[in-house]
Amino acid sequence: MLRSPWDYALRRDEFVAWADTVSRLADPADVVRWNTDKRYLAELSAAGVPTVPTAWVAPGESWEPPAGGEYVVKPAVSIGSRDTGRYDLTDPEHRALAVAHVRRLSDAGRLAMVQPYLPAVDTAGETALLFLAGPGGLRFSHAIRKGPMLTGPDLGVEGLYKAEAITPRTATPEQLTVAERALTAVPGGPERLLYARVDLIPGPDGAPVLVELELTEPSLLIGYADGAPDRLAEAVLTRLRLSRSAH
């Protein structure tokens, strides 16, 4: 069971190669490989899941920033908001910093992703929906609100991830619908998963859009919902029972 491999972004190839060697892994190695590269967002978008629009800049490619607006730059393999910055492209200094950020990722051989910053994050925050395995597959467990974390250009992160402001939240029917659509589109189906976290933010029209689908190393935030620790324990026991019956 994977819980805290939060340095994998620094050596992903090694991490997914290791996952391939594990004979019994709660979330399958092919899912780990797929989910640790954020290009999965393009696949989910093609499958009809509403996602944040994303431009991809491969190493060696030039990038001409849009004329204005706020944008987020980050690497396609990243966690914890490391190497991630928010830039106001109408500001000449921010514009130069955004170009330098993309170039820095390119020079390191990393694929960059550029997304519009959705301002509703500053007020509504981000909603994370947590799902845990049950006898019939993944079941919704609880939801939390994460406050805004990106305040400006990438200045580096102390530790493995940025601190988060977290409070419990009640998921809306619309959020649950988008989350279930995203999980249904996971290669091989969601019934293979032990846990999943679906991170949503309000789009320009207020409707929820997917920002990340966390299947590898999500913080499950079980301390923010009554009964969640018991549900996680039952999910693990259910998976163990199924594994034993299969062998």
Residue, then its C-alpha position, 0 to 999 in steps of 0.5 A: m500500500l503506497r502512502s508517502p512516496w512524496d519524493y518520486a517526482l525527483r526520480r519517477d522512472e526509478f519509482v515506477a520501475w520499482a512499482d512494476t516489481v511489487s507482486r501485490l500493490a494496492d493500486p496497480a503499477d500501471v495505474v501508478r505509471w499513468n497517474t504520476d504524469k499529469r498528461y493523464l489530464a489530456e486523456l480525461s479531457a478527451a473522455g469528456v471529463p471537464t478539466v482545467p485547459t492545459a498547454w504542454v511545452a516539451p523540452g526544447e520547445s519555445w513558449e510564447p505566453p498569452a497576452g494577459g491573464e493569470y496563469v500557472v506554470k508547473p512540471a507535468v511530474s510534480i507533487g505538493s505544488r513544488d516547482t509551481g508558480r502563479y503569474d500575472l502575464t500583464d505584469p512585465e516582471h511576472r511575464a519574464l519570470a513565467v518565461a524563465h520558469v518554463r525555460r528552467l523546466s525545459d533545461a532540466g528535461r521536464l515537460a511543462m504545463v501552463q494552465p489559466y489560474l481560475p480566480a474562484v480558487d481564491t474565494a471558494g477554494e479547492t474541493a477534494l473528494l475522497f473515495l475508498a474501496g468497498p465490496g462493490g468498488l470505490r465509494f465516496s467517503h468524505a470531502i474537504r476544502k483546501g484554501p488557495m496556495l499559489t500567491g505568486p511566482d515560484l519561489g521554491v518550497e521548504g520541505l516536500y510540499k506546501a502547507e495547506a489550509i484544510t477544513p471539512r466540506t460537504a460535496t455537491p451533487e455536481q461535484l460528485t458527478v464530475a468525480e465519478r466521471a473522472l474515476t470511470a475513465v481511469p484505465g482498467g476501471p475504478e474497481r481496481l483502486l483502493y483509494a482515490r482523491v478527486d480535486l475540483i475547482p470552480g470553472p469560469d461558469g461556476a461548474p466544477v472542473l478537475v484539477e488533479l486526480e490523485l491515485t498514487e500518494p493522496s493525503l486521505l485526510i481521514g482526520y476531517a470526517d467522522g468514521a473515515p478512519d474506520r472506512l479506510a481500515e475496512a477498505v484495506l480489509t476488503r482488499l485483503r479479503l479479495s486478494r486472498s480469495a483470488h489466490 
